[in-house]
């Protein structure tokens, strides 16, 4: 009886978890940035792994002398949300304070001051809306279904914040559209007044012209 419910919960969780996974290449000390639109009070968790090309072995390997600098900045305010430096494989977590676009920038650096190669392969997984648990609240007798339901409730709260953010964007767009429509209406009225005035002037001019012709 409970198996279909558990399957439904896992399927719904798979839908609401927005995870982005990608890999890319860059050179040593090169910075690569990504743009992420986030609502306010949203937790973002990123997992990364940087591999360095070893020419002698003809293979991608982890260089423990290499560090990874992660910088997160709000585009609208320009404030730095996170600025951390970690190992070639690790994770970073931050919480958005203001709704809008955020830039997530990653850059490699060497602890020893030099690189054996300039080619780096980067793996990056970004989980938007990751839940933050307090281990002290967990109990040994909590079932798997109860844990998933708790996660689902947290994800629903994140979706509500996302919907609120989208409503704010729609309201801003609607106000801008109304201003544009009012300006277009006034412009059309001005054009009509000019056309009517030009037509009246032409009729008056033709009337005077024909009257002068008849007198001659």
Secondary structure as GFF3:
##gff-version 3
##sequence-region A 1 216
A	DSSP	alpha_helix	3	16	.	.	.	ID=ss1
A	DSSP	beta_strand	18	27	.	.	.	ID=ss2
A	DSSP	beta_strand	31	38	.	.	.	ID=ss3
A	DSSP	beta_strand	43	54	.	.	.	ID=ss4
A	DSSP	beta_strand	59	61	.	.	.	ID=ss5
A	DSSP	beta_strand	66	74	.	.	.	ID=ss6
A	DSSP	beta_strand	80	86	.	.	.	ID=ss7
A	DSSP	beta_strand	89	95	.	.	.	ID=ss8
A	DSSP	beta_strand	100	110	.	.	.	ID=ss9
A	DSSP	beta_strand	119	128	.	.	.	ID=ss10
A	DSSP	three_ten_helix	135	137	.	.	.	ID=ss11
A	DSSP	alpha_helix	144	215	.	.	.	ID=ss12
###
